[in-house]
Amino acid sequence: MTDPHQPATSPGTDQGDIEHRAAIAEALGKEVWPADRDQLVAKAQERNPADRVLADLRRLPAGQQFENVQEVAQALGLGTEQQRF
């Protein structure tokens, strides 16, 4: 039985992934996209994010362009909501 006071999460996600993705999004802002790993790390460093956020951004594959935080989360193996149709 689910606790009615817990926020709903989509299948494939958990609260920790959602909070971590939110921290990444906060560190990057909205004006950075599209960007590659190095651009994302540089942008995040301007905002002095948590060490975990910088470490994760540095793990992203080099040479790949990311269009949004969802793509970053997927590349990091974080659970993401499935697009609804």
C-alpha positions as CSV (number, residue, x, y, z in Angstrom):
1,M,0.0,0.0,0.0
2,T,1.4,3.4,-0.9
3,D,1.5,6.3,1.5
4,P,-1.0,8.9,0.3
5,H,1.3,11.6,1.7
6,Q,4.3,10.6,-0.4
7,P,4.8,12.5,-3.7
8,A,4.0,10.3,-6.7
9,T,7.0,9.3,-8.9
10,S,6.9,7.9,-12.4
11,P,8.0,4.3,-13.0
12,G,11.8,4.1,-13.3
13,T,12.4,7.0,-10.9
14,D,12.9,7.3,-7.3
15,Q,12.9,10.4,-5.0
16,G,16.7,10.4,-4.8
17,D,17.0,10.6,-8.6
18,I,14.5,13.4,-8.8
19,E,16.3,15.4,-6.1
20,H,19.7,14.8,-7.7
21,R,18.4,15.8,-11.1
22,A,16.9,18.9,-9.6
23,A,20.3,19.8,-8.1
24,I,21.9,19.3,-11.5
25,A,19.3,21.5,-13.2
26,E,19.7,24.2,-10.5
27,A,23.5,24.2,-11.1
28,L,23.1,24.5,-14.8
29,G,20.3,27.0,-15.3
30,K,18.1,27.2,-18.4
31,E,20.3,29.3,-20.7
32,V,23.2,26.7,-21.1
33,W,21.5,24.4,-23.6
34,P,22.6,22.8,-25.9
35,A,26.0,22.1,-24.4
36,D,28.7,19.5,-24.1
37,R,30.3,18.1,-21.0
38,D,33.0,20.8,-20.7
39,Q,30.4,23.6,-21.2
40,L,28.2,22.0,-18.5
41,V,31.0,21.7,-16.0
42,A,32.1,25.3,-16.6
43,K,28.6,26.6,-16.2
44,A,28.0,24.6,-13.0
45,Q,31.3,25.8,-11.5
46,E,30.0,29.4,-11.8
47,R,27.2,28.5,-9.4
48,N,29.3,26.6,-6.9
49,P,27.3,23.4,-6.9
50,A,27.6,20.4,-4.6
51,D,30.7,18.2,-5.1
52,R,28.4,15.4,-6.3
53,V,27.0,17.5,-9.1
54,L,30.4,18.5,-10.4
55,A,31.7,14.9,-10.1
56,D,28.7,13.6,-12.1
57,L,29.0,16.2,-14.8
58,R,32.6,15.3,-15.2
59,R,31.6,11.7,-15.8
60,L,29.5,12.6,-18.9
61,P,30.9,11.4,-22.2
62,A,33.2,13.8,-24.0
63,G,32.1,15.2,-27.3
64,Q,28.4,14.6,-26.8
65,Q,25.9,17.4,-27.0
66,F,23.1,17.5,-24.4
67,E,19.8,19.3,-25.2
68,N,18.4,19.4,-21.6
69,V,18.8,18.1,-18.1
70,Q,16.7,15.0,-19.0
71,E,19.4,13.9,-21.4
72,V,22.1,14.6,-18.8
73,A,20.2,12.5,-16.3
74,Q,19.8,9.6,-18.7
75,A,23.6,9.7,-19.5
76,L,24.3,9.5,-15.8
77,G,22.0,6.6,-15.4
78,L,19.5,8.5,-13.2
79,G,15.8,7.4,-13.5
80,T,13.8,9.8,-15.6
81,E,10.1,10.2,-16.3
82,Q,8.9,8.6,-19.4
83,Q,7.4,11.1,-21.9
84,R,3.7,11.0,-21.8
85,F,1.7,11.0,-25.0
